[in-house]
């Protein structure tokens, strides 16, 4: 199954003063990394996910790798498909 090169999973628009600092935490459920397999079931596969943060897809400022472990998991009813975020001004 061919997957997109990049997929938007969450975003948060911030207004900051020049030189300002803030902390943003994104909570992304594993179910958001699921896709429809060749057998038409929605699954999450183990492997490495690269999470990128930036101003846009062309202006990435931070890259983090997350490793999903375990076996292939079928995602059924009750799946979590909404991410959340928190902002703390420093």
Backbone atoms as SQL, in Angstrom:
CREATE TABLE atoms (id INTEGER PRIMARY KEY, chain TEXT, resi INTEGER, resn TEXT, atom TEXT, x REAL, y REAL, z REAL);
INSERT INTO atoms VALUES
  (1, 'A', 1, 'UNK', 'N', 0.849, -1.177, 0.000),
  (2, 'A', 1, 'UNK', 'CA', 0.000, 0.000, 0.000),
  (3, 'A', 1, 'UNK', 'C', 0.890, 1.234, 0.000),
  (4, 'A', 2, 'UNK', 'N', 0.697, 2.121, -0.942),
  (5, 'A', 2, 'UNK', 'CA', 1.484, 3.345, -1.020),
  (6, 'A', 2, 'UNK', 'C', 0.880, 4.396, -0.107),
  (7, 'A', 3, 'UNK', 'N', 1.712, 4.973, 0.719),
  (8, 'A', 3, 'UNK', 'CA', 1.270, 6.004, 1.655),
  (9, 'A', 3, 'UNK', 'C', 1.785, 7.362, 1.195),
  (10, 'A', 4, 'UNK', 'N', 1.104, 8.447, 1.569),
  (11, 'A', 4, 'UNK', 'CA', 1.597, 9.792, 1.225),
  (12, 'A', 4, 'UNK', 'C', 2.955, 10.059, 1.866),
  (13, 'A', 5, 'UNK', 'N', 3.722, 10.941, 1.276),
  (14, 'A', 5, 'UNK', 'CA', 5.029, 11.319, 1.815),
  (15, 'A', 5, 'UNK', 'C', 4.851, 12.056, 3.138),
  (16, 'A', 6, 'UNK', 'N', 3.853, 12.937, 3.224),
  (17, 'A', 6, 'UNK', 'CA', 3.544, 13.688, 4.446),
  (18, 'A', 6, 'UNK', 'C', 2.039, 13.707, 4.639),
  (19, 'A', 7, 'UNK', 'N', 1.633, 13.706, 5.916),
  (20, 'A', 7, 'UNK', 'CA', 0.225, 13.829, 6.255),
  (21, 'A', 7, 'UNK', 'C', 0.100, 14.786, 7.440),
  (22, 'A', 8, 'UNK', 'N', -0.807, 15.752, 7.347),
  (23, 'A', 8, 'UNK', 'CA', -1.054, 16.672, 8.453),
  (24, 'A', 8, 'UNK', 'C', -1.905, 15.966, 9.495),
  (25, 'A', 9, 'UNK', 'N', -1.411, 15.898, 10.723),
  (26, 'A', 9, 'UNK', 'CA', -2.132, 15.216, 11.802),
  (27, 'A', 9, 'UNK', 'C', -2.673, 16.193, 12.836),
  (28, 'A', 10, 'UNK', 'N', -2.062, 17.359, 12.967),
  (29, 'A', 10, 'UNK', 'CA', -2.551, 18.380, 13.883),
  (30, 'A', 10, 'UNK', 'C', -1.837, 19.679, 13.562),
  (31, 'A', 11, 'UNK', 'N', -2.420, 20.778, 13.964),
  (32, 'A', 11, 'UNK', 'CA', -1.741, 22.059, 13.855),
  (33, 'A', 11, 'UNK', 'C', -2.265, 22.969, 14.944),
  (34, 'A', 12, 'UNK', 'N', -1.479, 23.938, 15.261),
  (35, 'A', 12, 'UNK', 'CA', -1.866, 24.942, 16.253),
  (36, 'A', 12, 'UNK', 'C', -1.290, 26.267, 15.804),
  (37, 'A', 13, 'UNK', 'N', -2.127, 27.272, 15.622),
  (38, 'A', 13, 'UNK', 'CA', -1.655, 28.596, 15.221),
  (39, 'A', 13, 'UNK', 'C', -1.295, 29.374, 16.484),
  (40, 'A', 14, 'UNK', 'N', -0.095, 29.947, 16.494),
  (41, 'A', 14, 'UNK', 'CA', 0.380, 30.710, 17.647),
  (42, 'A', 14, 'UNK', 'C', 0.774, 32.108, 17.215),
  (43, 'A', 15, 'UNK', 'N', 0.456, 33.077, 18.048),
  (44, 'A', 15, 'UNK', 'CA', 0.927, 34.452, 17.848),
  (45, 'A', 15, 'UNK', 'C', 1.922, 34.731, 18.967),
  (46, 'A', 16, 'UNK', 'N', 3.139, 35.099, 18.569),
  (47, 'A', 16, 'UNK', 'CA', 4.185, 35.337, 19.561),
  (48, 'A', 16, 'UNK', 'C', 4.926, 36.613, 19.228),
  (49, 'A', 17, 'UNK', 'N', 5.437, 37.233, 20.258),
  (50, 'A', 17, 'UNK', 'CA', 6.297, 38.397, 20.085),
  (51, 'A', 17, 'UNK', 'C', 7.677, 37.914, 19.617),
  (52, 'A', 18, 'UNK', 'N', 8.425, 38.745, 18.895),
  (53, 'A', 18, 'UNK', 'CA', 9.782, 38.362, 18.513),
  (54, 'A', 18, 'UNK', 'C', 10.600, 38.003, 19.755),
  (55, 'A', 19, 'UNK', 'N', 11.296, 36.878, 19.704),
  (56, 'A', 19, 'UNK', 'CA', 12.106, 36.417, 20.826),
  (57, 'A', 19, 'UNK', 'C', 11.300, 35.717, 21.900),
  (58, 'A', 20, 'UNK', 'N', 9.968, 35.639, 21.735),
  (59, 'A', 20, 'UNK', 'CA', 9.112, 34.985, 22.725),
  (60, 'A', 20, 'UNK', 'C', 9.310, 33.473, 22.720),
  (61, 'A', 21, 'UNK', 'N', 8.937, 32.854, 23.834),
  (62, 'A', 21, 'UNK', 'CA', 9.065, 31.399, 23.959),
  (63, 'A', 21, 'UNK', 'C', 7.738, 30.819, 24.422),
  (64, 'A', 22, 'UNK', 'N', 7.473, 29.628, 23.976),
  (65, 'A', 22, 'UNK', 'CA', 6.277, 28.914, 24.414),
  (66, 'A', 22, 'UNK', 'C', 6.541, 27.419, 24.323),
  (67, 'A', 23, 'UNK', 'N', 5.741, 26.674, 25.028),
  (68, 'A', 23, 'UNK', 'CA', 5.837, 25.212, 24.971),
  (69, 'A', 23, 'UNK', 'C', 4.500, 24.696, 24.427),
  (70, 'A', 24, 'UNK', 'N', 4.578, 23.846, 23.417),
  (71, 'A', 24, 'UNK', 'CA', 3.379, 23.258, 22.827),
  (72, 'A', 24, 'UNK', 'C', 3.501, 21.748, 22.935),
  (73, 'A', 25, 'UNK', 'N', 2.465, 21.099, 23.454),
  (74, 'A', 25, 'UNK', 'CA', 2.443, 19.637, 23.560),
  (75, 'A', 25, 'UNK', 'C', 1.309, 19.112, 22.685),
  (76, 'A', 26, 'UNK', 'N', 1.640, 18.210, 21.784),
  (77, 'A', 26, 'UNK', 'CA', 0.645, 17.567, 20.934),
  (78, 'A', 26, 'UNK', 'C', 0.418, 16.149, 21.440),
  (79, 'A', 27, 'UNK', 'N', -0.823, 15.760, 21.563),
  (80, 'A', 27, 'UNK', 'CA', -1.197, 14.406, 21.973),
  (81, 'A', 27, 'UNK', 'C', -1.859, 13.754, 20.759),
  (82, 'A', 28, 'UNK', 'N', -1.116, 12.858, 20.113),
  (83, 'A', 28, 'UNK', 'CA', -1.585, 12.242, 18.864),
  (84, 'A', 28, 'UNK', 'C', -1.832, 10.760, 19.117),
  (85, 'A', 29, 'UNK', 'N', -3.097, 10.319, 19.099),
  (86, 'A', 29, 'UNK', 'CA', -3.391, 8.898, 19.318),
  (87, 'A', 29, 'UNK', 'C', -2.771, 8.037, 18.213),
  (88, 'A', 30, 'UNK', 'N', -2.337, 6.870, 18.576),
  (89, 'A', 30, 'UNK', 'CA', -1.750, 5.941, 17.606),
  (90, 'A', 30, 'UNK', 'C', -2.715, 5.649, 16.462),
  (91, 'A', 31, 'UNK', 'N', -4.016, 5.652, 16.749),
  (92, 'A', 31, 'UNK', 'CA', -5.009, 5.372, 15.703),
  (93, 'A', 31, 'UNK', 'C', -4.907, 6.344, 14.531),
  (94, 'A', 32, 'UNK', 'N', -4.385, 7.552, 14.760),
  (95, 'A', 32, 'UNK', 'CA', -4.237, 8.511, 13.669),
  (96, 'A', 32, 'UNK', 'C', -3.163, 8.093, 12.662),
  (97, 'A', 33, 'UNK', 'N', -2.339, 7.122, 13.012),
  (98, 'A', 33, 'UNK', 'CA', -1.334, 6.611, 12.080),
  (99, 'A', 33, 'UNK', 'C', -1.854, 5.393, 11.311),
  (100, 'A', 34, 'UNK', 'N', -3.144, 5.105, 11.457),
  (101, 'A', 34, 'UNK', 'CA', -3.717, 3.940, 10.773),
  (102, 'A', 34, 'UNK', 'C', -3.972, 4.249, 9.302),
  (103, 'A', 35, 'UNK', 'N', -4.116, 3.195, 8.537),
  (104, 'A', 35, 'UNK', 'CA', -4.445, 3.312, 7.116),
  (105, 'A', 35, 'UNK', 'C', -5.237, 2.079, 6.703),
  (106, 'A', 36, 'UNK', 'N', -5.887, 2.157, 5.564),
  (107, 'A', 36, 'UNK', 'CA', -6.655, 1.032, 5.057),
  (108, 'A', 36, 'UNK', 'C', -5.722, 0.117, 4.280),
  (109, 'A', 37, 'UNK', 'N', -5.603, -1.126, 4.745),
  (110, 'A', 37, 'UNK', 'CA', -4.719, -2.094, 4.114),
  (111, 'A', 37, 'UNK', 'C', -5.333, -2.706, 2.864),
  (112, 'A', 38, 'UNK', 'N', -4.589, -3.607, 2.228),
  (113, 'A', 38, 'UNK', 'CA', -5.066, -4.224, 0.984),
  (114, 'A', 38, 'UNK', 'C', -6.294, -5.100, 1.215),
  (115, 'A', 39, 'UNK', 'N', -6.537, -5.496, 2.467),
  (116, 'A', 39, 'UNK', 'CA', -7.734, -6.283, 2.782),
  (117, 'A', 39, 'UNK', 'C', -8.887, -5.388, 3.248),
  (118, 'A', 40, 'UNK', 'N', -8.762, -4.060, 3.062),
  (119, 'A', 40, 'UNK', 'CA', -9.782, -3.057, 3.386),
  (120, 'A', 40, 'UNK', 'C', -10.050, -2.925, 4.883),
  (121, 'A', 41, 'UNK', 'N', -9.132, -3.400, 5.708),
  (122, 'A', 41, 'UNK', 'CA', -9.251, -3.193, 7.152),
  (123, 'A', 41, 'UNK', 'C', -8.339, -2.037, 7.537),
  (124, 'A', 42, 'UNK', 'N', -8.789, -1.241, 8.494),
  (125, 'A', 42, 'UNK', 'CA', -7.997, -0.121, 8.991),
  (126, 'A', 42, 'UNK', 'C', -7.013, -0.664, 10.026),
  (127, 'A', 43, 'UNK', 'N', -5.714, -0.459, 9.794),
  (128, 'A', 43, 'UNK', 'CA', -4.689, -1.037, 10.660),
  (129, 'A', 43, 'UNK', 'C', -3.621, -0.010, 11.029),
  (130, 'A', 44, 'UNK', 'N', -2.944, -0.298, 12.152),
  (131, 'A', 44, 'UNK', 'CA', -1.743, 0.434, 12.551),
  (132, 'A', 44, 'UNK', 'C', -0.616, -0.586, 12.520),
  (133, 'A', 45, 'UNK', 'N', 0.437, -0.287, 11.784),
  (134, 'A', 45, 'UNK', 'CA', 1.579, -1.195, 11.680),
  (135, 'A', 45, 'UNK', 'C', 2.725, -0.687, 12.544),
  (136, 'A', 46, 'UNK', 'N', 3.531, -1.616, 13.084),
  (137, 'A', 46, 'UNK', 'CA', 4.724, -1.187, 13.815),
  (138, 'A', 46, 'UNK', 'C', 5.720, -0.556, 12.849),
  (139, 'A', 47, 'UNK', 'N', 6.560, 0.286, 13.384),
  (140, 'A', 47, 'UNK', 'CA', 7.578, 0.920, 12.556),
  (141, 'A', 47, 'UNK', 'C', 7.914, 2.303, 13.081),
  (142, 'A', 48, 'UNK', 'N', 8.712, 3.014, 12.323),
  (143, 'A', 48, 'UNK', 'CA', 9.167, 4.340, 12.713),
  (144, 'A', 48, 'UNK', 'C', 8.320, 5.404, 12.029),
  (145, 'A', 49, 'UNK', 'N', 7.833, 6.346, 12.818),
  (146, 'A', 49, 'UNK', 'CA', 7.062, 7.480, 12.315),
  (147, 'A', 49, 'UNK', 'C', 7.911, 8.727, 12.542),
  (148, 'A', 50, 'UNK', 'N', 8.073, 9.536, 11.514),
  (149, 'A', 50, 'UNK', 'CA', 8.784, 10.799, 11.675),
  (150, 'A', 50, 'UNK', 'C', 7.757, 11.907, 11.871),
  (151, 'A', 51, 'UNK', 'N', 7.819, 12.569, 13.015),
  (152, 'A', 51, 'UNK', 'CA', 6.933, 13.689, 13.322),
  (153, 'A', 51, 'UNK', 'C', 7.723, 14.965, 13.063),
  (154, 'A', 52, 'UNK', 'N', 7.123, 15.864, 12.292),
  (155, 'A', 52, 'UNK', 'CA', 7.800, 17.105, 11.923),
  (156, 'A', 52, 'UNK', 'C', 6.980, 18.296, 12.398),
  (157, 'A', 53, 'UNK', 'N', 7.664, 19.306, 12.903),
  (158, 'A', 53, 'UNK', 'CA', 7.019, 20.541, 13.322),
  (159, 'A', 53, 'UNK', 'C', 7.631, 21.684, 12.543),
  (160, 'A', 54, 'UNK', 'N', 6.790, 22.601, 12.114),
  (161, 'A', 54, 'UNK', 'CA', 7.304, 23.732, 11.366),
  (162, 'A', 54, 'UNK', 'C', 6.236, 24.751, 11.066),
  (163, 'A', 55, 'UNK', 'N', 6.634, 25.774, 10.376),
  (164, 'A', 55, 'UNK', 'CA', 5.702, 26.822, 9.956),
  (165, 'A', 55, 'UNK', 'C', 4.826, 26.348, 8.805),
  (166, 'A', 56, 'UNK', 'N', 5.355, 25.434, 8.009),
  (167, 'A', 56, 'UNK', 'CA', 4.622, 24.851, 6.885),
  (168, 'A', 56, 'UNK', 'C', 5.358, 23.574, 6.491),
  (169, 'A', 57, 'UNK', 'N', 4.814, 22.838, 5.543),
  (170, 'A', 57, 'UNK', 'CA', 5.486, 21.617, 5.088),
  (171, 'A', 57, 'UNK', 'C', 6.801, 21.926, 4.385),
  (172, 'A', 58, 'UNK', 'N', 6.958, 23.160, 3.927),
  (173, 'A', 58, 'UNK', 'CA', 8.195, 23.574, 3.271),
  (174, 'A', 58, 'UNK', 'C', 9.180, 24.218, 4.247),
  (175, 'A', 59, 'UNK', 'N', 8.762, 24.420, 5.507),
  (176, 'A', 59, 'UNK', 'CA', 9.602, 25.102, 6.493),
  (177, 'A', 59, 'UNK', 'C', 9.597, 24.312, 7.809),
  (178, 'A', 60, 'UNK', 'N', 10.159, 23.115, 7.772),
  (179, 'A', 60, 'UNK', 'CA', 10.203, 22.229, 8.934),
  (180, 'A', 60, 'UNK', 'C', 11.316, 22.685, 9.867),
  (181, 'A', 61, 'UNK', 'N', 10.994, 22.839, 11.169),
  (182, 'A', 61, 'UNK', 'CA', 11.961, 23.315, 12.155),
  (183, 'A', 61, 'UNK', 'C', 12.456, 22.222, 13.096),
  (184, 'A', 62, 'UNK', 'N', 11.682, 21.143, 13.241),
  (185, 'A', 62, 'UNK', 'CA', 12.044, 20.083, 14.178),
  (186, 'A', 62, 'UNK', 'C', 11.542, 18.750, 13.643),
  (187, 'A', 63, 'UNK', 'N', 12.384, 17.716, 13.756),
  (188, 'A', 63, 'UNK', 'CA', 12.008, 16.355, 13.350),
  (189, 'A', 63, 'UNK', 'C', 12.275, 15.415, 14.521),
  (190, 'A', 64, 'UNK', 'N', 11.299, 14.560, 14.808),
  (191, 'A', 64, 'UNK', 'CA', 11.409, 13.593, 15.894),
  (192, 'A', 64, 'UNK', 'C', 10.920, 12.246, 15.376),
  (193, 'A', 65, 'UNK', 'N', 11.654, 11.181, 15.690),
  (194, 'A', 65, 'UNK', 'CA', 11.216, 9.838, 15.299),
  (195, 'A', 65, 'UNK', 'C', 10.528, 9.155, 16.469),
  (196, 'A', 66, 'UNK', 'N', 9.393, 8.547, 16.199),
  (197, 'A', 66, 'UNK', 'CA', 8.635, 7.773, 17.183),
  (198, 'A', 66, 'UNK', 'C', 8.581, 6.346, 16.667),
  (199, 'A', 67, 'UNK', 'N', 8.873, 5.385, 17.523),
  (200, 'A', 67, 'UNK', 'CA', 8.853, 3.978, 17.115),
  (201, 'A', 67, 'UNK', 'C', 7.603, 3.311, 17.679),
  (202, 'A', 68, 'UNK', 'N', 6.753, 2.796, 16.787),
  (203, 'A', 68, 'UNK', 'CA', 5.581, 2.033, 17.194),
  (204, 'A', 68, 'UNK', 'C', 5.991, 0.573, 17.281),
  (205, 'A', 69, 'UNK', 'N', 5.733, -0.067, 18.420),
  (206, 'A', 69, 'UNK', 'CA', 6.140, -1.453, 18.627),
  (207, 'A', 69, 'UNK', 'C', 4.922, -2.354, 18.712),
  (208, 'A', 70, 'UNK', 'N', 5.159, -3.652, 18.690),
  (209, 'A', 70, 'UNK', 'CA', 4.080, -4.634, 18.754),
  (210, 'A', 70, 'UNK', 'C', 3.711, -5.115, 17.370),
  (211, 'A', 71, 'UNK', 'N', 2.634, -5.861, 17.307),
  (212, 'A', 71, 'UNK', 'CA', 2.181, -6.386, 16.026),
  (213, 'A', 71, 'UNK', 'C', 1.239, -5.432, 15.317),
  (214, 'A', 72, 'UNK', 'N', 0.780, -5.867, 14.152),
  (215, 'A', 72, 'UNK', 'CA', -0.214, -5.095, 13.410),
  (216, 'A', 72, 'UNK', 'C', -1.503, -5.098, 14.225),
  (217, 'A', 73, 'UNK', 'N', -2.100, -3.925, 14.383),
  (218, 'A', 73, 'UNK', 'CA', -3.331, -3.808, 15.172),
  (219, 'A', 73, 'UNK', 'C', -4.455, -3.320, 14.277),
  (220, 'A', 74, 'UNK', 'N', -5.567, -4.048, 14.294),
  (221, 'A', 74, 'UNK', 'CA', -6.748, -3.630, 13.546),
  (222, 'A', 74, 'UNK', 'C', -7.470, -2.566, 14.367),
  (223, 'A', 75, 'UNK', 'N', -7.791, -1.459, 13.716),
  (224, 'A', 75, 'UNK', 'CA', -8.470, -0.350, 14.372),
  (225, 'A', 75, 'UNK', 'C', -9.957, -0.474, 14.063),
  (226, 'A', 76, 'UNK', 'N', -10.762, -0.628, 15.104),
  (227, 'A', 76, 'UNK', 'CA', -12.193, -0.813, 14.912),
  (228, 'A', 76, 'UNK', 'C', -12.998, 0.337, 15.471),
  (229, 'A', 77, 'UNK', 'N', -14.225, 0.009, 15.868),
  (230, 'A', 77, 'UNK', 'CA', -15.094, 1.016, 16.466),
  (231, 'A', 77, 'UNK', 'C', -14.442, 1.568, 17.723),
  (232, 'A', 78, 'UNK', 'N', -14.754, 2.804, 18.036),
  (233, 'A', 78, 'UNK', 'CA', -14.173, 3.440, 19.217),
  (234, 'A', 78, 'UNK', 'C', -12.769, 3.951, 18.991),
  (235, 'A', 79, 'UNK', 'N', -12.325, 3.959, 17.745),
  (236, 'A', 79, 'UNK', 'CA', -10.966, 4.434, 17.466),
  (237, 'A', 79, 'UNK', 'C', -10.837, 5.916, 17.789),
  (238, 'A', 80, 'UNK', 'N', -9.651, 6.320, 18.179),
  (239, 'A', 80, 'UNK', 'CA', -9.361, 7.713, 18.536),
  (240, 'A', 80, 'UNK', 'C', -8.762, 8.415, 17.330),
  (241, 'A', 81, 'UNK', 'N', -9.513, 9.302, 16.707),
  (242, 'A', 81, 'UNK', 'CA', -9.056, 9.966, 15.496),
  (243, 'A', 81, 'UNK', 'C', -8.946, 11.482, 15.637),
  (244, 'A', 82, 'UNK', 'N', -8.867, 11.948, 16.885),
  (245, 'A', 82, 'UNK', 'CA', -8.738, 13.384, 17.130),
  (246, 'A', 82, 'UNK', 'C', -7.524, 13.616, 18.028),
  (247, 'A', 83, 'UNK', 'N', -6.648, 14.504, 17.594),
  (248, 'A', 83, 'UNK', 'CA', -5.500, 14.867, 18.427),
  (249, 'A', 83, 'UNK', 'C', -5.830, 16.134, 19.204),
  (250, 'A', 84, 'UNK', 'N', -5.075, 16.374, 20.248),
  (251, 'A', 84, 'UNK', 'CA', -5.258, 17.583, 21.067),
  (252, 'A', 84, 'UNK', 'C', -3.907, 18.244, 21.257),
  (253, 'A', 85, 'UNK', 'N', -3.948, 19.486, 21.676),
  (254, 'A', 85, 'UNK', 'CA', -2.697, 20.195, 21.946),
  (255, 'A', 85, 'UNK', 'C', -2.885, 21.127, 23.140),
  (256, 'A', 86, 'UNK', 'N', -1.776, 21.422, 23.796),
  (257, 'A', 86, 'UNK', 'CA', -1.754, 22.335, 24.937),
  (258, 'A', 86, 'UNK', 'C', -0.643, 23.350, 24.717),
  (259, 'A', 87, 'UNK', 'N', -0.903, 24.597, 25.099),
  (260, 'A', 87, 'UNK', 'CA', 0.098, 25.658, 24.949),
  (261, 'A', 87, 'UNK', 'C', 0.378, 26.268, 26.304),
  (262, 'A', 88, 'UNK', 'N', 1.669, 26.373, 26.662),
  (263, 'A', 88, 'UNK', 'CA', 2.106, 27.029, 27.895),
  (264, 'A', 88, 'UNK', 'C', 3.045, 28.159, 27.498),
  (265, 'A', 89, 'UNK', 'N', 2.663, 29.371, 27.791),
  (266, 'A', 89, 'UNK', 'CA', 3.546, 30.492, 27.517),
  (267, 'A', 89, 'UNK', 'C', 4.639, 30.523, 28.570),
  (268, 'A', 90, 'UNK', 'N', 5.887, 30.700, 28.147),
  (269, 'A', 90, 'UNK', 'CA', 7.031, 30.700, 29.071),
  (270, 'A', 90, 'UNK', 'C', 7.478, 32.117, 29.364);
